[in-house]
Amino acid sequence: MSQHRSLKTAGSVGTKRSVLKRGERIKLMKARGQWKEGRLPTGLPKTKSE
């Protein structure tokens, strides 16, 4: 079964995502010094991507 043409993308054009995945948010928070060791990865605050 083929995919409908409206659902196909032109590939990764390099658009910047406005939403980060959980692992990416933790990594960014560690780089900024906002992550405390032993903290649960649920309920993270919103972070703006760089």
Contacts in CASP RR format, 6 or more apart in sequence:
PFRMAT RR
TARGET T0000
AUTHOR 0000-0000-0000
METHOD contacts of the structure
MODEL  1
MSQHRSLKTAGSVGTKRSVLKRGERIKLMKARGQWKEGRLPTGLPKTKSE
16 49 0 8 1.000
17 49 0 8 1.000
18 49 0 8 1.000
20 28 0 8 1.000
20 47 0 8 1.000
20 49 0 8 1.000
22 41 0 8 1.000
22 44 0 8 1.000
23 41 0 8 1.000
25 44 0 8 1.000
25 47 0 8 1.000
26 35 0 8 1.000
26 41 0 8 1.000
26 44 0 8 1.000
28 47 0 8 1.000
28 49 0 8 1.000
28 50 0 8 1.000
29 35 0 8 1.000
29 44 0 8 1.000
29 47 0 8 1.000
END
